Amino acid sequence: MTWNLEGKRVRATYLVDMPLTGMVLESRVKYGGAVQHRIKLDVPLAMRWRTEPADILLVDDDKIMEVLQ
């Protein structure tokens, strides 16, 4: 599988156990060689430390469970 997932829908987890699905807006290689994706969520995630739900999140490549498209 290629590291660049821009434009693809994915299923992933955020932090420890927050499942999410969404569209990858950008894939990038971080300093040190790890890959990170900026994902526009299908359904915004509410987190207790934020006042508003998050609709875009940064997710590391190892948290991507499945590429849907």
Summary of the structure (lengths in Angstrom):
residues: 69
radius of gyration: 11.7
end to end distance: 12.6
largest distance: 36.6
contacts: 167
relative contact order: 0.31
helix: 4%
strand: 58%
